[in-house]
Amino acid sequence: MGKYLLQGNYAGDGIKGLLKEGGTRRRAAVEKLLHSVDGKVESMYYAFGDSDFCVIVDVPNHVSAMAAIMVANASGAVKVRTTVLLTTEEMDEAVRMTTDYTPPGK
């Protein structure tokens, strides 16, 4: 399972739905969506600032994540931005990898 940070904003009917249903029912809807792609919600928060909400999810792969995100974005009620998250152990693996790179102009 991969972890993803989903950050987003409500638009138009999405805001109206949130006002009508409340945050708990929206989390249930997100959980249902993630379950349909064999994923799960680890945590969900509402926020001030650039994002209305932040959700950390576990999803089997990028294809499953994209399927869920496209459906949400296509609704027009939300706009979701996605960040792939790495564990500290995965970062350790990345820094141990040997790579070959030449910067531009060198």
Phi, psi and omega in degrees: 000138175257153178257141180224142172259119177254122177239141182200179180226144174276149177225143172044251182296334177296318177293317178299319179295319178297316179298323181283316188266331184085170185291323183296318179291328177292321177299318179300321178293320178294318178299318179297315179300311182295322178300325182293343176246024179063031178247181177209156177272125175276314179203155179217133180224150169263152189217157167270159173103218186291334182240142174279330181212156176225131181228132172255126185232155171251123181224145185302324186195174181298324181296315179296318178299314181297320179301314181293317183293320179298318180297316179297312181295324180294338180295335183079353181273340179219159171233114186252134173250143188238137174234126175284132181255143177245142174286166177297325179293321177295323177295320176302316178299318182297317182287341178275347182289141175271128180232165181231111184217137174242120179296153177304139177082004181255000000 
